Amino acid sequence: TWSDDDAIEYTCSCLSGASDCVKLGWDESWWNPLDYWGEAWYGYAPPYYQSIEEVRVVVRGGQCDDLPLWSETYMGMMDDNGNWSHDYELSIDYTDNEYIVGNIWSGSMLMPRIGSEDNYCIDTIRLKFYYTCDEPDSPTDLMASNAEDCFTVNLTWNLPESSIIGQTLYRDDIVIAQLDYNEVIYEDWGAQSGIEHTYCIESQNECGSSTITCTSGSLRTEPDSPEDVNATDGDFVNQVLINWTSTIDTEQYKIYR
């Protein structure tokens, strides 16, 4: 807060039940009948937003001087140059003054500024910031290898069309990777053999996380043992014939003697 001519005081004065007030425009002494113009402003840094719907300022306060019978207390929004206009007249009564204000910024902050010379006490001041901030779209076409590799499950996906700042990859609801915004492949060396894992991915922006996109994937497992192994016994002079029942997903067999 700041004030011209030191015309500011931290007291609630005439406001019953109020606390932590700022009073503007107080008399210098009992023998000086002149009020002094005082100003105070408050800075609000809003959350990240994509668009602004509306900005409201609510000033709760009241005039402590008996005169004048009309209000000479004003509120406005301060701009980058420290300027403000007396756009909104505050009531002399102790009440909430709520106004829709213009989209005027002081740097990266919204700064309501209040001025008075009539011992106006500011009890509270609130800023209502109505804005949109949409989460990003989800990654699409998430694919995971299924029984293709003995050591890794390989994942690929497409980035969402909306802008993102990062991605999170899950295996069976556990985070396994925090990825950059432009990554579209991942090798999972932590998958377990014999288990079909569920993989999910989500994207993030400044507003939050997308819904998840999921698929399943697994490691290639060891083949089953051949069954019905038979060998000839004394049927041939120079060879032994061996046969067995083949197993699924087997590339080759080793025979031991």
C-alpha positions in Angstrom: 0.0 0.0 0.0 1.0 3.6 -0.5 -0.4 7.0 0.2 0.1 10.7 -0.7 0.9 13.0 2.2 1.1 10.1 4.6 -2.7 10.1 4.7 -3.0 6.5 5.5 -3.5 4.7 8.8 -3.8 1.0 9.8 -6.9 1.1 11.9 -10.6 0.1 11.6 -11.7 3.2 13.3 -15.5 3.4 13.0 -16.1 -0.1 11.6 -17.5 -2.4 14.3 -16.4 -6.0 13.9 -13.7 -5.3 11.3 -10.0 -6.1 11.6 -6.8 -5.3 9.8 -8.2 -2.3 8.1 -6.6 0.5 6.1 -8.0 4.0 6.6 -7.5 6.6 3.9 -7.6 10.4 4.3 -7.2 10.9 8.0 -6.9 14.3 9.7 -3.4 15.4 10.6 -4.5 16.7 14.0 -7.5 17.9 15.9 -6.9 21.5 15.0 -6.5 20.9 11.3 -10.0 20.5 9.8 -8.6 19.6 6.4 -8.6 16.0 5.2 -5.8 14.6 3.2 -6.2 12.5 0.1 -4.8 9.0 0.6 -4.5 6.0 -1.7 -3.9 2.3 -1.3 -3.5 -0.4 -3.9 -3.4 -4.2 -3.8 -1.6 -6.5 -6.2 -3.1 -9.8 -7.3 -1.2 -12.4 -9.4 -3.8 -14.5 -11.1 -3.4 -18.2 -11.9 -2.4 -19.3 -15.4 -5.2 -18.7 -17.8 -6.0 -19.2 -21.5 -8.7 -16.6 -21.7 -10.4 -14.2 -19.2 -14.1 -14.2 -18.9 -14.6 -11.5 -16.3 -12.8 -9.7 -13.5 -14.6 -8.4 -10.4 -13.3 -6.4 -7.4 -15.2 -6.5 -4.1 -14.3 -3.7 -1.6 -15.8 -4.0 1.8 -15.5 -0.8 3.8 -17.2 2.4 4.8 -16.7 6.1 5.3 -16.0 7.2 8.9 -16.4 11.0 8.4 -20.0 12.3 8.9 -19.5 14.6 6.0 -19.8 14.8 3.1 -23.2 13.0 2.7 -22.1 11.8 -0.7 -19.2 9.6 -1.6 -15.9 11.0 -2.7 -14.1 7.6 -2.5 -13.2 5.9 -5.7 -11.7 2.6 -6.9 -10.0 1.9 -10.2 -7.4 -0.4 -11.8 -3.8 0.7 -12.0 -2.0 0.3 -15.3 1.6 -0.3 -16.3 2.4 3.4 -15.9 1.0 3.7 -12.4 -2.1 5.6 -13.7 -5.6 4.9 -12.6 -9.0 6.5 -13.1 -11.8 7.1 -10.6 -14.1 4.6 -12.4 -16.0 3.2 -9.5 -17.6 5.2 -6.7 -17.7 3.4 -3.3 -20.6 3.7 -1.0 -20.2 5.8 2.2 -22.1 3.0 4.1 -20.2 0.0 5.5 -21.0 -2.5 2.8 -19.6 -4.6 -0.1 -18.9 -2.7 -3.2 -18.7 -5.1 -6.1 -17.8 -4.0 -9.6 -16.9 -5.6 -12.9 -13.6 -4.0 -13.9 -11.8 -3.6 -17.1 -9.0 -5.8 -18.3 -6.3 -3.4 -17.1 -2.9 -4.8 -15.9 0.1 -3.5 -14.1 2.8 -5.8 -15.4 1.7 -9.3 -14.6 -0.6 -8.3 -11.8 -4.2 -6.9 -11.4 -4.0 -4.0 -9.0 -7.2 -2.3 -7.6 -6.4 1.2 -6.3 -8.6 3.1 -3.9 -8.4 6.8 -3.0 -10.3 8.9 -0.4 -10.0 12.0 1.7 -12.9 11.2 4.0 -11.5 8.6 6.4 -12.7 5.7 4.3 -11.8 2.4 6.0 -11.1 -0.6 3.8 -12.0 -3.7 5.7 -11.4 -6.3 3.0 -10.7 -6.4 -0.7 -11.2 -9.4 -2.9 -10.6 -10.0 -6.6 -12.8 -12.5 -8.4 -11.0 -13.8 -11.5 -13.2 -15.8 -14.0 -11.1 -17.5 -16.6 -10.8 -20.6 -18.8 -7.9 -23.0 -18.6 -8.5 -26.2 -20.4 -6.5 -29.4 -19.9 -4.8 -30.7 -23.1 -6.1 -33.4 -25.4 -5.0 -37.0 -24.8 -2.2 -38.7 -26.7 -3.7 -41.0 -29.3 -3.0 -44.4 -30.9 -1.0 -45.8 -27.9 0.4 -49.2 -29.0 2.5 -51.7 -27.0 4.3 -54.8 -28.3 2.7 -58.0 -27.2 5.0 -61.1 -26.9 7.4 -59.7 -29.4 10.5 -59.2 -27.4 12.0 -61.2 -24.5 13.4 -58.2 -22.6 11.4 -55.0 -23.4 7.8 -53.9 -24.2 8.1 -51.3 -26.9 5.5 -48.4 -26.8 4.6 -45.8 -29.4 1.9 -43.1 -29.6 0.9 -39.9 -31.3 1.1 -36.5 -29.7 -2.2 -34.6 -29.1 -3.0 -31.6 -31.3 -3.1 -29.2 -28.4 0.1 -27.7 -26.9 1.6 -29.7 -24.0 4.5 -29.3 -21.6 5.1 -33.0 -20.6 3.7 -36.5 -20.5 3.4 -39.2 -17.9 3.5 -43.0 -18.6 2.0 -45.6 -16.3 2.4 -49.4 -16.1 -0.4 -51.0 -14.1 -1.3 -47.6 -12.5 2.3 -47.0 -11.4 4.3 -44.1 -12.9 7.3 -45.5 -14.8 8.3 -42.4 -16.8 8.0 -38.6 -16.9 8.5 -37.7 -20.5 9.2 -34.5 -22.5 6.5 -32.9 -24.5 7.8 -34.3 -27.9 8.5 -37.9 -27.0 6.5 -40.6 -28.8 8.4 -43.9 -28.1 9.4 -45.7 -25.0 11.1 -49.0 -24.2 10.0 -50.6 -20.9 12.8 -52.8 -19.5 10.9 -53.3 -16.3 8.1 -55.4 -17.6 7.7 -58.9 -16.0 7.6 -62.1 -18.0 4.3 -63.9 -18.0 2.2 -60.8 -17.1 0.0 -58.8 -19.4 0.6 -55.2 -18.3 -1.7 -52.3 -18.8 0.0 -49.2 -20.1 -1.5 -45.7 -19.9 -0.3 -42.3 -20.9 -1.5 -38.7 -20.2 -0.3 -35.3 -21.3 0.1 -32.1 -19.3 -0.1 -28.4 -19.8 -0.2 -25.4 -17.4 -3.9 -26.1 -16.7 -3.7 -29.8 -15.7 -3.6 -33.3 -17.2 -5.5 -34.9 -20.0 -7.6 -38.1 -19.6 -5.5 -41.2 -20.0 -5.1 -43.4 -23.1 -4.4 -47.1 -22.4 -3.4 -50.3 -24.0 -2.0 -53.7 -23.0 1.4 -55.2 -23.7 3.7 -58.1 -22.6 7.1 -59.7 -22.9 7.6 -62.8 -25.0 7.7 -65.8 -22.7 9.7 -69.1 -22.8 8.0 -71.8 -24.8 6.4 -74.8 -23.2 8.4 -78.0 -23.1 7.8 -80.5 -25.9 5.7 -83.5 -25.0 5.4 -87.0 -26.3 9.2 -87.4 -26.9 9.9 -90.8 -28.5 13.1 -92.4 -29.8 13.6 -95.6 -31.8 15.3 -98.4 -29.9 17.3 -100.9 -32.0 15.3 -100.3 -35.1 18.1 -99.0 -37.2 21.8 -99.9 -37.4 23.2 -96.4 -37.9 20.7 -93.9 -36.6 18.1 -93.2 -33.9 14.9 -91.4 -35.0 13.4 -88.9 -32.5 10.0 -87.3 -32.7 7.9 -85.1 -30.4 4.8 -82.9 -30.3 5.7 -79.3 -31.4 5.0 -76.4 -29.1 3.5 -73.0 -29.9 5.8 -70.0 -30.5 9.0 -72.0 -30.7 11.8 -71.1 -33.1 14.1 -74.0 -32.6 14.7 -77.1 -30.5 17.9 -78.4 -28.9 18.4 -82.2 -28.6 20.7 -83.5 -25.9 22.2 -87.0 -25.8 
